[in-house]
């Protein structure tokens, strides 16, 4: 599953869970199911629709852990890009002739 498909699946799952919680909350307190029974029903339904609990894969070493403010990293990347753009084309590529 690619990242876009995963984001879409998560969004759909959140919407469905929110709908079910809303419907449960509309019931009177004596009709409302036990929270554990409600959670078991939701997870069982998710499992029936293909969701499977899996071990998390190893994160790539270039992903920061924990997620933090990346402003400094972004600024360094932008500065490097500006330097490369200011330098202009690299003249080491003499074998290719451009028309």
Secondary structure, DSSP 8 states (H G I E B T S, - for coil): --HHHHHHHHHHHHHHHHHHHHHHHHS-TTTS--HHHHHHHHHHHHHHTT----------TTS-SS----HHHHHHHHHHHHHHHHH-S-TT-TTS---
